[in-house]
Amino acid sequence: MNRDSPHLAASTRVPGDRFLHSPGPTHIPAEVLNAMHRQPMDHGDPRLDQIIAVCEAGLRRLLRTEKADLYMYAANGHGVWEATTDNLLAPGEAMLIPGTGHFSEQWARQAEATGRRAIRTPYREGYPIDPNDVEQALRGDRKSEIAAVFVVHTDTASGISNDLQAIRAAIDAAGHPALFVVDVVASLAAAPFAMDALGVNVAVGASQKGLMSPPGFGFVAVDQRAGQVAAKNPAPRYYWDWARRKADYSYQKFCGTPPQNLLYGIEAALALLDREGIDAVFARHALLARAVQAAVERWAREGAVFLHCRVPAARSVSVTTIEVRDGVDVDALRTVARERFQVAFAGALGPLQGRGFRIGHLGDVNAAMILGCLAGVEAAMRVQGIPFGRDGVMRAVECLAAG
Ligand SMILES: *Cc1c(COP(=O)(O)O)cnc(C)c1O
């Protein structure tokens, strides 16, 4: 046993739970942790095939697709990003990536690093994607060089969700054949999404956010048209290759050993979502997000902290990004909240780094956890001498009571 591990050091043990309010990884339900506490199976065990089939069916249901092929990876979100660009685009081919802030930019850079061409629309801080930008960019592409539009549904850095239906309509209005690829890593099982109805060709997700499971598992749903594009794509690839993974044998499906214990967890998480009912899951997320955002609006009355997203309808149900006035030390605030009040929330990313923080409210979260989190943030702001409207938690209580 490594006695230097911070997990084991007696001095870091705190009574009770530490509230995890990062927007991924998120709190993991006991049912999921317990399901993972089992021995792996041999590769030929039919029970393993059954678990994989249940996970595939559950993810398809969650994505609301009947026709798409599902590919699962022992990989995080960045891994399935690469799986998507490697399969869909040949080196030198172009993708349009509407600016949503940090995550669209990371996806674009990753695509560029592997030899693809990323065409960006600008991100206007605090605002969702303007579908007009997408339409104009596609109309300007007279030779149809853009192979796909890559859209981040909910950008976890900005806390902004984009209107997928409006973006689909913009692609159609431009009469452009580009594939519609959507990153649902931060929105799946939190906000409504329907792959088939939205005309999404590829959807990309991961385990550690709305899916309430440990990090390390990613998946891609691929419709027939995208599958055909991939089949013709000459880009060299092996581990990510969809064609190679189209198999019945579990070892081949995962291009090697399946991450079995993660699959046990995903299976349990999918069962929990089923049991609660997906509409109830969405309603819970919407209510908790309303409570958090109402509290922040009250805090903002003193001018030191305020909501990053300027468009109320575009505020994410998964995560709330809070900007701070110059001079507020976000890192110190986070440290006080985590170490003194046992509330762990996230810092801001990309251009907002140091200028904000983020409260995650997705996955296995309930009203009491949200109130504890908000009260912990208030306590930490008080310790740090940050001025804030004092009735934030009270406003959240009112929201939750009203339902
Ligand atoms: C978290 C996240 C990713 C990246 O996932 P990792 O598992 O951290 O690689 C990609 N896209 C969005 C929208 C995310 O929230």
Ligand as a Chemical Component Dictionary entry (heavy atoms), coordinates in Angstrom:
data_LIG
# 
_chem_comp.id                   LIG 
_chem_comp.type                 NON-POLYMER 
_chem_comp.pdbx_formal_charge   0 
_chem_comp.three_letter_code    LIG 
# 
loop_
_chem_comp_atom.comp_id 
_chem_comp_atom.atom_id 
_chem_comp_atom.alt_atom_id 
_chem_comp_atom.type_symbol 
_chem_comp_atom.charge 
_chem_comp_atom.model_Cartn_x 
_chem_comp_atom.model_Cartn_y 
_chem_comp_atom.model_Cartn_z 
_chem_comp_atom.pdbx_ordinal 
LIG C1 C1 C 0 -15.730 16.712 -21.181 1  
LIG C2 C2 C 0 -15.981 17.035 -22.592 2  
LIG C3 C3 C 0 -15.175 16.549 -23.631 3  
LIG C4 C4 C 0 -13.904 15.812 -23.405 4  
LIG O1 O1 O 0 -14.073 14.664 -22.693 5  
LIG P1 P1 P 0 -12.791 13.975 -21.969 6  
LIG O2 O2 O 0 -13.386 12.721 -21.468 7  
LIG O3 O3 O 0 -12.356 14.914 -20.906 8  
LIG O4 O4 O 0 -11.751 13.778 -22.985 9  
LIG C5 C5 C 0 -15.552 16.822 -24.915 10 
LIG N1 N1 N 0 -16.635 17.554 -25.190 11 
LIG C6 C6 C 0 -17.410 18.070 -24.218 12 
LIG C7 C7 C 0 -18.597 18.879 -24.580 13 
LIG C8 C8 C 0 -17.103 17.819 -22.893 14 
LIG O5 O5 O 0 -17.872 18.332 -21.923 15 
# 
loop_
_chem_comp_bond.comp_id 
_chem_comp_bond.atom_id_1 
_chem_comp_bond.atom_id_2 
_chem_comp_bond.value_order 
_chem_comp_bond.pdbx_ordinal 
LIG C1 C2 SING 1  
LIG C2 C3 SING 2  
LIG C2 C8 DOUB 3  
LIG C3 C4 SING 4  
LIG C3 C5 DOUB 5  
LIG C4 O1 SING 6  
LIG O1 P1 SING 7  
LIG P1 O2 DOUB 8  
LIG P1 O3 SING 9  
LIG P1 O4 SING 10 
LIG C5 N1 SING 11 
LIG N1 C6 DOUB 12 
LIG C6 C7 SING 13 
LIG C6 C8 SING 14 
LIG C8 O5 SING 15 
# 
